[in-house]
Amino acid sequence: MPGKAKFILIPFVAAAFLSLISFVVMQLWNNLLPDIIHAGTITFWQAGGIFILCKILFGFGRMGRFGGDRSLFKNQLAERVKNMDPEERARFKEQFGEHKFNRWRKFSQEADIDEPKEEGN
């Protein structure tokens, strides 16, 4: 697809996506909230406004993409685990489980989180 055609197509795709989301929000609101909390029904345009307002107030995606920087958390956790003595590491593994411990180890490859290996084994 030529470059100009992409730029012409993008607004239509965005409008279609926003229309679909607005329709879904409207249907969910009108089918759930009047019975649950006795709220009034909303129109298609109000649903689109609610969706946009929620995106402005609560963010546009995962943390690290638009909502913040995960690398700071990763570095702090890796540094904390790196500075633990073997007893603290064992308690940490016990408390959070081996699966989560191994997942957190991936945050920093340079941190030696595992138990130190004895020479000669």
Phi and psi restraints in degrees (range 20) as a CNS / XPLOR table:
assign (resid 1 and name C) (resid 2 and name N)
       (resid 2 and name CA) (resid 2 and name C) 1.0 -62.3 20.0 2
assign (resid 2 and name N) (resid 2 and name CA)
       (resid 2 and name C) (resid 3 and name N) 1.0 157.5 20.0 2
assign (resid 2 and name C) (resid 3 and name N)
       (resid 3 and name CA) (resid 3 and name C) 1.0 -60.8 20.0 2
assign (resid 3 and name N) (resid 3 and name CA)
       (resid 3 and name C) (resid 4 and name N) 1.0 -40.4 20.0 2
assign (resid 3 and name C) (resid 4 and name N)
       (resid 4 and name CA) (resid 4 and name C) 1.0 -66.6 20.0 2
assign (resid 4 and name N) (resid 4 and name CA)
       (resid 4 and name C) (resid 5 and name N) 1.0 -36.2 20.0 2
assign (resid 4 and name C) (resid 5 and name N)
       (resid 5 and name CA) (resid 5 and name C) 1.0 -64.8 20.0 2
assign (resid 5 and name N) (resid 5 and name CA)
       (resid 5 and name C) (resid 6 and name N) 1.0 -34.8 20.0 2
assign (resid 5 and name C) (resid 6 and name N)
       (resid 6 and name CA) (resid 6 and name C) 1.0 -63.2 20.0 2
assign (resid 6 and name N) (resid 6 and name CA)
       (resid 6 and name C) (resid 7 and name N) 1.0 -43.9 20.0 2
assign (resid 6 and name C) (resid 7 and name N)
       (resid 7 and name CA) (resid 7 and name C) 1.0 -67.7 20.0 2
assign (resid 7 and name N) (resid 7 and name CA)
       (resid 7 and name C) (resid 8 and name N) 1.0 -28.4 20.0 2
assign (resid 7 and name C) (resid 8 and name N)
       (resid 8 and name CA) (resid 8 and name C) 1.0 -76.6 20.0 2
assign (resid 8 and name N) (resid 8 and name CA)
       (resid 8 and name C) (resid 9 and name N) 1.0 -34.9 20.0 2
assign (resid 8 and name C) (resid 9 and name N)
       (resid 9 and name CA) (resid 9 and name C) 1.0 -76.1 20.0 2
assign (resid 9 and name N) (resid 9 and name CA)
       (resid 9 and name C) (resid 10 and name N) 1.0 -32.1 20.0 2
assign (resid 9 and name C) (resid 10 and name N)
       (resid 10 and name CA) (resid 10 and name C) 1.0 -56.3 20.0 2
assign (resid 10 and name N) (resid 10 and name CA)
       (resid 10 and name C) (resid 11 and name N) 1.0 -47.5 20.0 2
assign (resid 10 and name C) (resid 11 and name N)
       (resid 11 and name CA) (resid 11 and name C) 1.0 -61.6 20.0 2
assign (resid 11 and name N) (resid 11 and name CA)
       (resid 11 and name C) (resid 12 and name N) 1.0 -34.6 20.0 2
assign (resid 11 and name C) (resid 12 and name N)
       (resid 12 and name CA) (resid 12 and name C) 1.0 -69.5 20.0 2
assign (resid 12 and name N) (resid 12 and name CA)
       (resid 12 and name C) (resid 13 and name N) 1.0 -39.2 20.0 2
assign (resid 12 and name C) (resid 13 and name N)
       (resid 13 and name CA) (resid 13 and name C) 1.0 -66.3 20.0 2
assign (resid 13 and name N) (resid 13 and name CA)
       (resid 13 and name C) (resid 14 and name N) 1.0 -41.8 20.0 2
assign (resid 13 and name C) (resid 14 and name N)
       (resid 14 and name CA) (resid 14 and name C) 1.0 -63.6 20.0 2
assign (resid 14 and name N) (resid 14 and name CA)
       (resid 14 and name C) (resid 15 and name N) 1.0 -42.4 20.0 2
assign (resid 14 and name C) (resid 15 and name N)
       (resid 15 and name CA) (resid 15 and name C) 1.0 -64.9 20.0 2
assign (resid 15 and name N) (resid 15 and name CA)
       (resid 15 and name C) (resid 16 and name N) 1.0 -40.6 20.0 2
assign (resid 15 and name C) (resid 16 and name N)
       (resid 16 and name CA) (resid 16 and name C) 1.0 -64.6 20.0 2
assign (resid 16 and name N) (resid 16 and name CA)
       (resid 16 and name C) (resid 17 and name N) 1.0 -41.5 20.0 2
assign (resid 16 and name C) (resid 17 and name N)
       (resid 17 and name CA) (resid 17 and name C) 1.0 -63.6 20.0 2
assign (resid 17 and name N) (resid 17 and name CA)
       (resid 17 and name C) (resid 18 and name N) 1.0 -47.1 20.0 2
assign (resid 17 and name C) (resid 18 and name N)
       (resid 18 and name CA) (resid 18 and name C) 1.0 -62.9 20.0 2
assign (resid 18 and name N) (resid 18 and name CA)
       (resid 18 and name C) (resid 19 and name N) 1.0 -37.8 20.0 2
assign (resid 18 and name C) (resid 19 and name N)
       (resid 19 and name CA) (resid 19 and name C) 1.0 -64.3 20.0 2
assign (resid 19 and name N) (resid 19 and name CA)
       (resid 19 and name C) (resid 20 and name N) 1.0 -43.4 20.0 2
assign (resid 19 and name C) (resid 20 and name N)
       (resid 20 and name CA) (resid 20 and name C) 1.0 -63.2 20.0 2
assign (resid 20 and name N) (resid 20 and name CA)
       (resid 20 and name C) (resid 21 and name N) 1.0 -45.9 20.0 2
assign (resid 20 and name C) (resid 21 and name N)
       (resid 21 and name CA) (resid 21 and name C) 1.0 -62.6 20.0 2
assign (resid 21 and name N) (resid 21 and name CA)
       (resid 21 and name C) (resid 22 and name N) 1.0 -42.7 20.0 2
assign (resid 21 and name C) (resid 22 and name N)
       (resid 22 and name CA) (resid 22 and name C) 1.0 -61.4 20.0 2
assign (resid 22 and name N) (resid 22 and name CA)
       (resid 22 and name C) (resid 23 and name N) 1.0 -41.3 20.0 2
assign (resid 22 and name C) (resid 23 and name N)
       (resid 23 and name CA) (resid 23 and name C) 1.0 -63.6 20.0 2
assign (resid 23 and name N) (resid 23 and name CA)
       (resid 23 and name C) (resid 24 and name N) 1.0 -43.9 20.0 2
assign (resid 23 and name C) (resid 24 and name N)
       (resid 24 and name CA) (resid 24 and name C) 1.0 -63.7 20.0 2
assign (resid 24 and name N) (resid 24 and name CA)
       (resid 24 and name C) (resid 25 and name N) 1.0 -45.1 20.0 2
assign (resid 24 and name C) (resid 25 and name N)
       (resid 25 and name CA) (resid 25 and name C) 1.0 -61.7 20.0 2
assign (resid 25 and name N) (resid 25 and name CA)
       (resid 25 and name C) (resid 26 and name N) 1.0 -44.3 20.0 2
assign (resid 25 and name C) (resid 26 and name N)
       (resid 26 and name CA) (resid 26 and name C) 1.0 -60.7 20.0 2
assign (resid 26 and name N) (resid 26 and name CA)
       (resid 26 and name C) (resid 27 and name N) 1.0 -45.5 20.0 2
assign (resid 26 and name C) (resid 27 and name N)
       (resid 27 and name CA) (resid 27 and name C) 1.0 -64.8 20.0 2
assign (resid 27 and name N) (resid 27 and name CA)
       (resid 27 and name C) (resid 28 and name N) 1.0 -44.9 20.0 2
assign (resid 27 and name C) (resid 28 and name N)
       (resid 28 and name CA) (resid 28 and name C) 1.0 -62.2 20.0 2
assign (resid 28 and name N) (resid 28 and name CA)
       (resid 28 and name C) (resid 29 and name N) 1.0 -45.9 20.0 2
assign (resid 28 and name C) (resid 29 and name N)
       (resid 29 and name CA) (resid 29 and name C) 1.0 -60.5 20.0 2
assign (resid 29 and name N) (resid 29 and name CA)
       (resid 29 and name C) (resid 30 and name N) 1.0 -52.4 20.0 2
assign (resid 29 and name C) (resid 30 and name N)
       (resid 30 and name CA) (resid 30 and name C) 1.0 -69.8 20.0 2
assign (resid 30 and name N) (resid 30 and name CA)
       (resid 30 and name C) (resid 31 and name N) 1.0 -24.5 20.0 2
assign (resid 30 and name C) (resid 31 and name N)
       (resid 31 and name CA) (resid 31 and name C) 1.0 -94.2 20.0 2
assign (resid 31 and name N) (resid 31 and name CA)
       (resid 31 and name C) (resid 32 and name N) 1.0 -16.6 20.0 2
assign (resid 31 and name C) (resid 32 and name N)
       (resid 32 and name CA) (resid 32 and name C) 1.0 -111.4 20.0 2
assign (resid 32 and name N) (resid 32 and name CA)
       (resid 32 and name C) (resid 33 and name N) 1.0 -54.5 20.0 2
assign (resid 32 and name C) (resid 33 and name N)
       (resid 33 and name CA) (resid 33 and name C) 1.0 -68.1 20.0 2
assign (resid 33 and name N) (resid 33 and name CA)
       (resid 33 and name C) (resid 34 and name N) 1.0 -36.4 20.0 2
assign (resid 33 and name C) (resid 34 and name N)
       (resid 34 and name CA) (resid 34 and name C) 1.0 -59.2 20.0 2
assign (resid 34 and name N) (resid 34 and name CA)
       (resid 34 and name C) (resid 35 and name N) 1.0 -35.8 20.0 2
assign (resid 34 and name C) (resid 35 and name N)
       (resid 35 and name CA) (resid 35 and name C) 1.0 -79.6 20.0 2
assign (resid 35 and name N) (resid 35 and name CA)
       (resid 35 and name C) (resid 36 and name N) 1.0 -32.8 20.0 2
assign (resid 35 and name C) (resid 36 and name N)
       (resid 36 and name CA) (resid 36 and name C) 1.0 -81.6 20.0 2
assign (resid 36 and name N) (resid 36 and name CA)
       (resid 36 and name C) (resid 37 and name N) 1.0 -52.1 20.0 2
assign (resid 36 and name C) (resid 37 and name N)
       (resid 37 and name CA) (resid 37 and name C) 1.0 -121.1 20.0 2
assign (resid 37 and name N) (resid 37 and name CA)
       (resid 37 and name C) (resid 38 and name N) 1.0 13.2 20.0 2
assign (resid 37 and name C) (resid 38 and name N)
       (resid 38 and name CA) (resid 38 and name C) 1.0 58.0 20.0 2
assign (resid 38 and name N) (resid 38 and name CA)
       (resid 38 and name C) (resid 39 and name N) 1.0 39.4 20.0 2
assign (resid 38 and name C) (resid 39 and name N)
       (resid 39 and name CA) (resid 39 and name C) 1.0 -84.0 20.0 2
assign (resid 39 and name N) (resid 39 and name CA)
       (resid 39 and name C) (resid 40 and name N) 1.0 156.7 20.0 2
assign (resid 39 and name C) (resid 40 and name N)
       (resid 40 and name CA) (resid 40 and name C) 1.0 -75.6 20.0 2
assign (resid 40 and name N) (resid 40 and name CA)
       (resid 40 and name C) (resid 41 and name N) 1.0 167.9 20.0 2
assign (resid 40 and name C) (resid 41 and name N)
       (resid 41 and name CA) (resid 41 and name C) 1.0 -81.5 20.0 2
assign (resid 41 and name N) (resid 41 and name CA)
       (resid 41 and name C) (resid 42 and name N) 1.0 160.5 20.0 2
assign (resid 41 and name C) (resid 42 and name N)
       (resid 42 and name CA) (resid 42 and name C) 1.0 -123.4 20.0 2
assign (resid 42 and name N) (resid 42 and name CA)
       (resid 42 and name C) (resid 43 and name N) 1.0 161.6 20.0 2
assign (resid 42 and name C) (resid 43 and name N)
       (resid 43 and name CA) (resid 43 and name C) 1.0 -92.2 20.0 2
assign (resid 43 and name N) (resid 43 and name CA)
       (resid 43 and name C) (resid 44 and name N) 1.0 173.1 20.0 2
assign (resid 43 and name C) (resid 44 and name N)
       (resid 44 and name CA) (resid 44 and name C) 1.0 -58.1 20.0 2
assign (resid 44 and name N) (resid 44 and name CA)
       (resid 44 and name C) (resid 45 and name N) 1.0 -44.3 20.0 2
assign (resid 44 and name C) (resid 45 and name N)
       (resid 45 and name CA) (resid 45 and name C) 1.0 -69.7 20.0 2
assign (resid 45 and name N) (resid 45 and name CA)
       (resid 45 and name C) (resid 46 and name N) 1.0 -36.4 20.0 2
assign (resid 45 and name C) (resid 46 and name N)
       (resid 46 and name CA) (resid 46 and name C) 1.0 -65.0 20.0 2
assign (resid 46 and name N) (resid 46 and name CA)
       (resid 46 and name C) (resid 47 and name N) 1.0 -38.5 20.0 2
assign (resid 46 and name C) (resid 47 and name N)
       (resid 47 and name CA) (resid 47 and name C) 1.0 -63.5 20.0 2
assign (resid 47 and name N) (resid 47 and name CA)
       (resid 47 and name C) (resid 48 and name N) 1.0 -41.4 20.0 2
assign (resid 47 and name C) (resid 48 and name N)
       (resid 48 and name CA) (resid 48 and name C) 1.0 -62.3 20.0 2
assign (resid 48 and name N) (resid 48 and name CA)
       (resid 48 and name C) (resid 49 and name N) 1.0 -40.8 20.0 2
assign (resid 48 and name C) (resid 49 and name N)
       (resid 49 and name CA) (resid 49 and name C) 1.0 -64.6 20.0 2
assign (resid 49 and name N) (resid 49 and name CA)
       (resid 49 and name C) (resid 50 and name N) 1.0 -40.7 20.0 2
assign (resid 49 and name C) (resid 50 and name N)
       (resid 50 and name CA) (resid 50 and name C) 1.0 -63.1 20.0 2
assign (resid 50 and name N) (resid 50 and name CA)
       (resid 50 and name C) (resid 51 and name N) 1.0 -42.6 20.0 2
assign (resid 50 and name C) (resid 51 and name N)
       (resid 51 and name CA) (resid 51 and name C) 1.0 -61.4 20.0 2
assign (resid 51 and name N) (resid 51 and name CA)
       (resid 51 and name C) (resid 52 and name N) 1.0 -47.9 20.0 2
assign (resid 51 and name C) (resid 52 and name N)
       (resid 52 and name CA) (resid 52 and name C) 1.0 -64.1 20.0 2
assign (resid 52 and name N) (resid 52 and name CA)
       (resid 52 and name C) (resid 53 and name N) 1.0 -42.0 20.0 2
assign (resid 52 and name C) (resid 53 and name N)
       (resid 53 and name CA) (resid 53 and name C) 1.0 -61.3 20.0 2
assign (resid 53 and name N) (resid 53 and name CA)
       (resid 53 and name C) (resid 54 and name N) 1.0 -42.2 20.0 2
assign (resid 53 and name C) (resid 54 and name N)
       (resid 54 and name CA) (resid 54 and name C) 1.0 -63.2 20.0 2
assign (resid 54 and name N) (resid 54 and name CA)
       (resid 54 and name C) (resid 55 and name N) 1.0 -39.1 20.0 2
assign (resid 54 and name C) (resid 55 and name N)
       (resid 55 and name CA) (resid 55 and name C) 1.0 -65.3 20.0 2
assign (resid 55 and name N) (resid 55 and name CA)
       (resid 55 and name C) (resid 56 and name N) 1.0 -39.1 20.0 2
assign (resid 55 and name C) (resid 56 and name N)
       (resid 56 and name CA) (resid 56 and name C) 1.0 -67.1 20.0 2
assign (resid 56 and name N) (resid 56 and name CA)
       (resid 56 and name C) (resid 57 and name N) 1.0 -44.0 20.0 2
assign (resid 56 and name C) (resid 57 and name N)
       (resid 57 and name CA) (resid 57 and name C) 1.0 -76.3 20.0 2
assign (resid 57 and name N) (resid 57 and name CA)
       (resid 57 and name C) (resid 58 and name N) 1.0 -38.7 20.0 2
assign (resid 57 and name C) (resid 58 and name N)
       (resid 58 and name CA) (resid 58 and name C) 1.0 -108.8 20.0 2
assign (resid 58 and name N) (resid 58 and name CA)
       (resid 58 and name C) (resid 59 and name N) 1.0 -2.8 20.0 2
assign (resid 58 and name C) (resid 59 and name N)
       (resid 59 and name CA) (resid 59 and name C) 1.0 104.4 20.0 2
assign (resid 59 and name N) (resid 59 and name CA)
       (resid 59 and name C) (resid 60 and name N) 1.0 169.6 20.0 2
assign (resid 59 and name C) (resid 60 and name N)
       (resid 60 and name CA) (resid 60 and name C) 1.0 -109.8 20.0 2
assign (resid 60 and name N) (resid 60 and name CA)
       (resid 60 and name C) (resid 61 and name N) 1.0 2.5 20.0 2
assign (resid 60 and name C) (resid 61 and name N)
       (resid 61 and name CA) (resid 61 and name C) 1.0 172.9 20.0 2
assign (resid 61 and name N) (resid 61 and name CA)
       (resid 61 and name C) (resid 62 and name N) 1.0 -158.5 20.0 2
assign (resid 61 and name C) (resid 62 and name N)
       (resid 62 and name CA) (resid 62 and name C) 1.0 -67.1 20.0 2
assign (resid 62 and name N) (resid 62 and name CA)
       (resid 62 and name C) (resid 63 and name N) 1.0 154.0 20.0 2
assign (resid 62 and name C) (resid 63 and name N)
       (resid 63 and name CA) (resid 63 and name C) 1.0 -63.2 20.0 2
assign (resid 63 and name N) (resid 63 and name CA)
       (resid 63 and name C) (resid 64 and name N) 1.0 137.8 20.0 2
assign (resid 63 and name C) (resid 64 and name N)
       (resid 64 and name CA) (resid 64 and name C) 1.0 103.1 20.0 2
assign (resid 64 and name N) (resid 64 and name CA)
       (resid 64 and name C) (resid 65 and name N) 1.0 -27.0 20.0 2
assign (resid 64 and name C) (resid 65 and name N)
       (resid 65 and name CA) (resid 65 and name C) 1.0 -90.6 20.0 2
assign (resid 65 and name N) (resid 65 and name CA)
       (resid 65 and name C) (resid 66 and name N) 1.0 -59.4 20.0 2
assign (resid 65 and name C) (resid 66 and name N)
       (resid 66 and name CA) (resid 66 and name C) 1.0 -122.4 20.0 2
assign (resid 66 and name N) (resid 66 and name CA)
       (resid 66 and name C) (resid 67 and name N) 1.0 -24.4 20.0 2
assign (resid 66 and name C) (resid 67 and name N)
       (resid 67 and name CA) (resid 67 and name C) 1.0 -92.1 20.0 2
assign (resid 67 and name N) (resid 67 and name CA)
       (resid 67 and name C) (resid 68 and name N) 1.0 -2.4 20.0 2
assign (resid 67 and name C) (resid 68 and name N)
       (resid 68 and name CA) (resid 68 and name C) 1.0 155.7 20.0 2
assign (resid 68 and name N) (resid 68 and name CA)
       (resid 68 and name C) (resid 69 and name N) 1.0 -176.2 20.0 2
assign (resid 68 and name C) (resid 69 and name N)
       (resid 69 and name CA) (resid 69 and name C) 1.0 -114.5 20.0 2
assign (resid 69 and name N) (resid 69 and name CA)
       (resid 69 and name C) (resid 70 and name N) 1.0 114.7 20.0 2
assign (resid 69 and name C) (resid 70 and name N)
       (resid 70 and name CA) (resid 70 and name C) 1.0 -76.0 20.0 2
assign (resid 70 and name N) (resid 70 and name CA)
       (resid 70 and name C) (resid 71 and name N) 1.0 -21.0 20.0 2
assign (resid 70 and name C) (resid 71 and name N)
       (resid 71 and name CA) (resid 71 and name C) 1.0 -62.4 20.0 2
assign (resid 71 and name N) (resid 71 and name CA)
       (resid 71 and name C) (resid 72 and name N) 1.0 -31.4 20.0 2
assign (resid 71 and name C) (resid 72 and name N)
       (resid 72 and name CA) (resid 72 and name C) 1.0 -62.6 20.0 2
assign (resid 72 and name N) (resid 72 and name CA)
       (resid 72 and name C) (resid 73 and name N) 1.0 -46.2 20.0 2
assign (resid 72 and name C) (resid 73 and name N)
       (resid 73 and name CA) (resid 73 and name C) 1.0 -62.0 20.0 2
assign (resid 73 and name N) (resid 73 and name CA)
       (resid 73 and name C) (resid 74 and name N) 1.0 -44.7 20.0 2
assign (resid 73 and name C) (resid 74 and name N)
       (resid 74 and name CA) (resid 74 and name C) 1.0 -59.8 20.0 2
assign (resid 74 and name N) (resid 74 and name CA)
       (resid 74 and name C) (resid 75 and name N) 1.0 -45.8 20.0 2
assign (resid 74 and name C) (resid 75 and name N)
       (resid 75 and name CA) (resid 75 and name C) 1.0 -65.3 20.0 2
assign (resid 75 and name N) (resid 75 and name CA)
       (resid 75 and name C) (resid 76 and name N) 1.0 -41.9 20.0 2
assign (resid 75 and name C) (resid 76 and name N)
       (resid 76 and name CA) (resid 76 and name C) 1.0 -64.1 20.0 2
assign (resid 76 and name N) (resid 76 and name CA)
       (resid 76 and name C) (resid 77 and name N) 1.0 -43.1 20.0 2
assign (resid 76 and name C) (resid 77 and name N)
       (resid 77 and name CA) (resid 77 and name C) 1.0 -66.5 20.0 2
assign (resid 77 and name N) (resid 77 and name CA)
       (resid 77 and name C) (resid 78 and name N) 1.0 -43.7 20.0 2
assign (resid 77 and name C) (resid 78 and name N)
       (resid 78 and name CA) (resid 78 and name C) 1.0 -62.4 20.0 2
assign (resid 78 and name N) (resid 78 and name CA)
       (resid 78 and name C) (resid 79 and name N) 1.0 -40.5 20.0 2
assign (resid 78 and name C) (resid 79 and name N)
       (resid 79 and name CA) (resid 79 and name C) 1.0 -66.5 20.0 2
assign (resid 79 and name N) (resid 79 and name CA)
       (resid 79 and name C) (resid 80 and name N) 1.0 -40.9 20.0 2
assign (resid 79 and name C) (resid 80 and name N)
       (resid 80 and name CA) (resid 80 and name C) 1.0 -63.4 20.0 2
assign (resid 80 and name N) (resid 80 and name CA)
       (resid 80 and name C) (resid 81 and name N) 1.0 -45.6 20.0 2
assign (resid 80 and name C) (resid 81 and name N)
       (resid 81 and name CA) (resid 81 and name C) 1.0 -68.9 20.0 2
assign (resid 81 and name N) (resid 81 and name CA)
       (resid 81 and name C) (resid 82 and name N) 1.0 -36.3 20.0 2
assign (resid 81 and name C) (resid 82 and name N)
       (resid 82 and name CA) (resid 82 and name C) 1.0 -62.2 20.0 2
assign (resid 82 and name N) (resid 82 and name CA)
       (resid 82 and name C) (resid 83 and name N) 1.0 -34.2 20.0 2
assign (resid 82 and name C) (resid 83 and name N)
       (resid 83 and name CA) (resid 83 and name C) 1.0 -89.3 20.0 2
assign (resid 83 and name N) (resid 83 and name CA)
       (resid 83 and name C) (resid 84 and name N) 1.0 2.4 20.0 2
assign (resid 83 and name C) (resid 84 and name N)
       (resid 84 and name CA) (resid 84 and name C) 1.0 -75.8 20.0 2
assign (resid 84 and name N) (resid 84 and name CA)
       (resid 84 and name C) (resid 85 and name N) 1.0 145.8 20.0 2
assign (resid 84 and name C) (resid 85 and name N)
       (resid 85 and name CA) (resid 85 and name C) 1.0 -82.7 20.0 2
assign (resid 85 and name N) (resid 85 and name CA)
       (resid 85 and name C) (resid 86 and name N) 1.0 168.3 20.0 2
assign (resid 85 and name C) (resid 86 and name N)
       (resid 86 and name CA) (resid 86 and name C) 1.0 -57.2 20.0 2
assign (resid 86 and name N) (resid 86 and name CA)
       (resid 86 and name C) (resid 87 and name N) 1.0 -35.3 20.0 2
assign (resid 86 and name C) (resid 87 and name N)
       (resid 87 and name CA) (resid 87 and name C) 1.0 -66.4 20.0 2
assign (resid 87 and name N) (resid 87 and name CA)
       (resid 87 and name C) (resid 88 and name N) 1.0 -43.3 20.0 2
assign (resid 87 and name C) (resid 88 and name N)
       (resid 88 and name CA) (resid 88 and name C) 1.0 -64.6 20.0 2
assign (resid 88 and name N) (resid 88 and name CA)
       (resid 88 and name C) (resid 89 and name N) 1.0 -40.1 20.0 2
assign (resid 88 and name C) (resid 89 and name N)
       (resid 89 and name CA) (resid 89 and name C) 1.0 -59.9 20.0 2
assign (resid 89 and name N) (resid 89 and name CA)
       (resid 89 and name C) (resid 90 and name N) 1.0 -42.8 20.0 2
assign (resid 89 and name C) (resid 90 and name N)
       (resid 90 and name CA) (resid 90 and name C) 1.0 -63.8 20.0 2
assign (resid 90 and name N) (resid 90 and name CA)
       (resid 90 and name C) (resid 91 and name N) 1.0 -42.4 20.0 2
assign (resid 90 and name C) (resid 91 and name N)
       (resid 91 and name CA) (resid 91 and name C) 1.0 -65.2 20.0 2
assign (resid 91 and name N) (resid 91 and name CA)
       (resid 91 and name C) (resid 92 and name N) 1.0 -40.2 20.0 2
assign (resid 91 and name C) (resid 92 and name N)
       (resid 92 and name CA) (resid 92 and name C) 1.0 -61.2 20.0 2
assign (resid 92 and name N) (resid 92 and name CA)
       (resid 92 and name C) (resid 93 and name N) 1.0 -46.7 20.0 2
assign (resid 92 and name C) (resid 93 and name N)
       (resid 93 and name CA) (resid 93 and name C) 1.0 -61.1 20.0 2
assign (resid 93 and name N) (resid 93 and name CA)
       (resid 93 and name C) (resid 94 and name N) 1.0 -42.1 20.0 2
assign (resid 93 and name C) (resid 94 and name N)
       (resid 94 and name CA) (resid 94 and name C) 1.0 -65.6 20.0 2
assign (resid 94 and name N) (resid 94 and name CA)
       (resid 94 and name C) (resid 95 and name N) 1.0 -42.3 20.0 2
assign (resid 94 and name C) (resid 95 and name N)
       (resid 95 and name CA) (resid 95 and name C) 1.0 -70.1 20.0 2
assign (resid 95 and name N) (resid 95 and name CA)
       (resid 95 and name C) (resid 96 and name N) 1.0 -43.6 20.0 2
assign (resid 95 and name C) (resid 96 and name N)
       (resid 96 and name CA) (resid 96 and name C) 1.0 -100.6 20.0 2
assign (resid 96 and name N) (resid 96 and name CA)
       (resid 96 and name C) (resid 97 and name N) 1.0 -6.0 20.0 2
assign (resid 96 and name C) (resid 97 and name N)
       (resid 97 and name CA) (resid 97 and name C) 1.0 85.6 20.0 2
assign (resid 97 and name N) (resid 97 and name CA)
       (resid 97 and name C) (resid 98 and name N) 1.0 152.0 20.0 2
assign (resid 97 and name C) (resid 98 and name N)
       (resid 98 and name CA) (resid 98 and name C) 1.0 -63.6 20.0 2
assign (resid 98 and name N) (resid 98 and name CA)
       (resid 98 and name C) (resid 99 and name N) 1.0 -37.3 20.0 2
assign (resid 98 and name C) (resid 99 and name N)
       (resid 99 and name CA) (resid 99 and name C) 1.0 -61.7 20.0 2
assign (resid 99 and name N) (resid 99 and name CA)
       (resid 99 and name C) (resid 100 and name N) 1.0 -50.0 20.0 2
assign (resid 99 and name C) (resid 100 and name N)
       (resid 100 and name CA) (resid 100 and name C) 1.0 -67.8 20.0 2
assign (resid 100 and name N) (resid 100 and name CA)
       (resid 100 and name C) (resid 101 and name N) 1.0 -35.7 20.0 2
assign (resid 100 and name C) (resid 101 and name N)
       (resid 101 and name CA) (resid 101 and name C) 1.0 -62.0 20.0 2
assign (resid 101 and name N) (resid 101 and name CA)
       (resid 101 and name C) (resid 102 and name N) 1.0 -45.3 20.0 2
assign (resid 101 and name C) (resid 102 and name N)
       (resid 102 and name CA) (resid 102 and name C) 1.0 -65.7 20.0 2
assign (resid 102 and name N) (resid 102 and name CA)
       (resid 102 and name C) (resid 103 and name N) 1.0 -35.3 20.0 2
assign (resid 102 and name C) (resid 103 and name N)
       (resid 103 and name CA) (resid 103 and name C) 1.0 -66.7 20.0 2
assign (resid 103 and name N) (resid 103 and name CA)
       (resid 103 and name C) (resid 104 and name N) 1.0 -41.7 20.0 2
assign (resid 103 and name C) (resid 104 and name N)
       (resid 104 and name CA) (resid 104 and name C) 1.0 -68.5 20.0 2
assign (resid 104 and name N) (resid 104 and name CA)
       (resid 104 and name C) (resid 105 and name N) 1.0 -25.6 20.0 2
assign (resid 104 and name C) (resid 105 and name N)
       (resid 105 and name CA) (resid 105 and name C) 1.0 -63.9 20.0 2
assign (resid 105 and name N) (resid 105 and name CA)
       (resid 105 and name C) (resid 106 and name N) 1.0 -29.7 20.0 2
assign (resid 105 and name C) (resid 106 and name N)
       (resid 106 and name CA) (resid 106 and name C) 1.0 -67.3 20.0 2
assign (resid 106 and name N) (resid 106 and name CA)
       (resid 106 and name C) (resid 107 and name N) 1.0 -19.6 20.0 2
assign (resid 106 and name C) (resid 107 and name N)
       (resid 107 and name CA) (resid 107 and name C) 1.0 -59.4 20.0 2
assign (resid 107 and name N) (resid 107 and name CA)
       (resid 107 and name C) (resid 108 and name N) 1.0 -34.3 20.0 2
assign (resid 107 and name C) (resid 108 and name N)
       (resid 108 and name CA) (resid 108 and name C) 1.0 -141.8 20.0 2
assign (resid 108 and name N) (resid 108 and name CA)
       (resid 108 and name C) (resid 109 and name N) 1.0 109.7 20.0 2
assign (resid 108 and name C) (resid 109 and name N)
       (resid 109 and name CA) (resid 109 and name C) 1.0 -71.1 20.0 2
assign (resid 109 and name N) (resid 109 and name CA)
       (resid 109 and name C) (resid 110 and name N) 1.0 -26.2 20.0 2
assign (resid 109 and name C) (resid 110 and name N)
       (resid 110 and name CA) (resid 110 and name C) 1.0 -79.0 20.0 2
assign (resid 110 and name N) (resid 110 and name CA)
       (resid 110 and name C) (resid 111 and name N) 1.0 -16.6 20.0 2
assign (resid 110 and name C) (resid 111 and name N)
       (resid 111 and name CA) (resid 111 and name C) 1.0 -78.8 20.0 2
assign (resid 111 and name N) (resid 111 and name CA)
       (resid 111 and name C) (resid 112 and name N) 1.0 128.9 20.0 2
assign (resid 111 and name C) (resid 112 and name N)
       (resid 112 and name CA) (resid 112 and name C) 1.0 -89.1 20.0 2
assign (resid 112 and name N) (resid 112 and name CA)
       (resid 112 and name C) (resid 113 and name N) 1.0 91.9 20.0 2
assign (resid 112 and name C) (resid 113 and name N)
       (resid 113 and name CA) (resid 113 and name C) 1.0 -89.3 20.0 2
assign (resid 113 and name N) (resid 113 and name CA)
       (resid 113 and name C) (resid 114 and name N) 1.0 -32.5 20.0 2
assign (resid 113 and name C) (resid 114 and name N)
       (resid 114 and name CA) (resid 114 and name C) 1.0 -65.2 20.0 2
assign (resid 114 and name N) (resid 114 and name CA)
       (resid 114 and name C) (resid 115 and name N) 1.0 163.5 20.0 2
assign (resid 114 and name C) (resid 115 and name N)
       (resid 115 and name CA) (resid 115 and name C) 1.0 -58.3 20.0 2
assign (resid 115 and name N) (resid 115 and name CA)
       (resid 115 and name C) (resid 116 and name N) 1.0 139.4 20.0 2
assign (resid 115 and name C) (resid 116 and name N)
       (resid 116 and name CA) (resid 116 and name C) 1.0 -65.4 20.0 2
assign (resid 116 and name N) (resid 116 and name CA)
       (resid 116 and name C) (resid 117 and name N) 1.0 136.4 20.0 2
assign (resid 116 and name C) (resid 117 and name N)
       (resid 117 and name CA) (resid 117 and name C) 1.0 -85.4 20.0 2
assign (resid 117 and name N) (resid 117 and name CA)
       (resid 117 and name C) (resid 118 and name N) 1.0 138.2 20.0 2
assign (resid 117 and name C) (resid 118 and name N)
       (resid 118 and name CA) (resid 118 and name C) 1.0 -78.1 20.0 2
assign (resid 118 and name N) (resid 118 and name CA)
       (resid 118 and name C) (resid 119 and name N) 1.0 145.7 20.0 2
assign (resid 118 and name C) (resid 119 and name N)
       (resid 119 and name CA) (resid 119 and name C) 1.0 -70.2 20.0 2
assign (resid 119 and name N) (resid 119 and name CA)
       (resid 119 and name C) (resid 120 and name N) 1.0 143.9 20.0 2
assign (resid 119 and name C) (resid 120 and name N)
       (resid 120 and name CA) (resid 120 and name C) 1.0 94.2 20.0 2
assign (resid 120 and name N) (resid 120 and name CA)
       (resid 120 and name C) (resid 121 and name N) 1.0 0.1 20.0 2
